[in-house]
Amino acid sequence: MYQFSYAEIQSDSVADSRDRERQLLSRSIDLLRDARTAGAQSHQSTEAILFLNRVWTTFVEDLGNPENSLPKELRANLISIGLWLLREAEEVRQGRSQNFDGLIDVSQIIRDGIQ
């Protein structure tokens, strides 16, 4: 029979969570790339913006939770980035911007920084 320490289980859980976060961001980036190709008024754009909104709304809520284990300053910085992404996505959705490159670049930086 296997016996695992609490630290090993918790470590696996954190690693699994980080992997899921990377996967979500990768999916968001793929959708944004498709939207960039199809144009800001396309179905692909709508799908990409809605997905980004769901992902980052969840991230921002989690980062704002005092029980989140990340350092407070890092959480605050990620919340600021998330709010920028949400605002910029809304600009694209409203047809006032086509800044898919900015959304993609920032998302890639965050995804690549998740350890």
Buried (B, 14 or more C-beta within 10 A) or exposed (E): EEEEEEEEEEEEEEEEEEEEBBEBBEBBBEBBBBBBEBEBEBEBBBBBBEBBBEBBEEBBEBBEEEEBEEEEEEBEEBBEBBEBBBEBBEBBBEEEBBBBEBBBEBBBEBBEEEE
